[in-house]
Amino acid sequence: MQKRIIESIHATLAESLVEVELDGNRALITVTSKVFEGKSRVQKQQLVYGCIDEFIKDGSLHAVTIRALTPD
């Protein structure tokens, strides 16, 4: 599952560093990308949620914490 989440994020945010920590159906996802520069916290999280929406909808992920960072 971890690999699938990372692949899904890379499919949209290709130049990103992605780390995923899973605990059952809970995840801590850290994404570092230049794409986030100039975006609000909400906009950054929306980008990541868009990448993992299928996992939330099918119940694979229930609780998600997202850290969306820029390289700086």
C-alpha positions in Angstrom: 0.0 0.0 0.0 2.8 2.4 0.9 4.4 1.9 -2.6 1.0 2.5 -4.3 0.5 5.8 -2.4 3.9 7.0 -3.3 3.4 6.1 -7.0 0.0 7.9 -7.0 1.6 11.1 -5.6 4.5 10.9 -8.0 2.1 10.5 -11.0 0.8 14.0 -10.3 3.7 15.6 -8.5 6.6 14.0 -10.3 9.5 16.1 -9.0 8.6 15.5 -5.3 10.2 13.7 -2.4 7.5 11.6 -0.8 7.6 9.8 2.5 4.7 7.7 3.8 4.3 6.2 7.3 1.4 3.8 7.7 -0.3 2.5 10.9 -3.2 0.4 9.8 -5.5 2.6 7.7 -3.9 5.8 9.1 -1.1 7.6 7.3 1.4 10.4 7.8 2.4 11.7 4.3 5.2 14.1 3.9 5.7 15.6 0.4 8.4 18.1 -0.4 8.0 19.8 -3.8 8.7 23.1 -5.6 5.1 22.8 -6.8 4.0 24.1 -3.4 5.9 27.4 -3.6 3.6 30.3 -3.3 0.6 28.1 -2.4 -1.4 28.3 0.9 -1.4 25.4 3.3 -4.9 24.5 2.2 -3.9 24.5 -1.5 -0.9 22.3 -0.8 -3.0 19.8 1.1 -5.6 19.8 -1.6 -3.0 18.8 -4.2 -1.9 15.9 -2.1 -5.5 14.8 -1.2 -6.2 14.8 -5.0 -3.4 12.2 -5.4 -4.7 9.9 -2.7 -8.5 10.3 -3.1 -9.0 6.8 -4.5 -7.5 5.3 -1.3 -9.7 7.4 0.9 -12.8 6.5 -1.1 -12.2 2.8 -1.0 -11.5 2.9 2.7 -7.8 1.9 2.5 -7.0 5.2 4.2 -9.2 6.6 7.0 -7.1 9.2 8.8 -4.4 11.1 6.9 -2.0 13.7 8.2 -0.3 15.7 5.4 2.9 17.7 5.7 3.4 19.6 2.4 6.7 21.3 2.3 8.8 23.3 -0.1 12.5 22.4 -0.5 13.5 25.6 1.3 
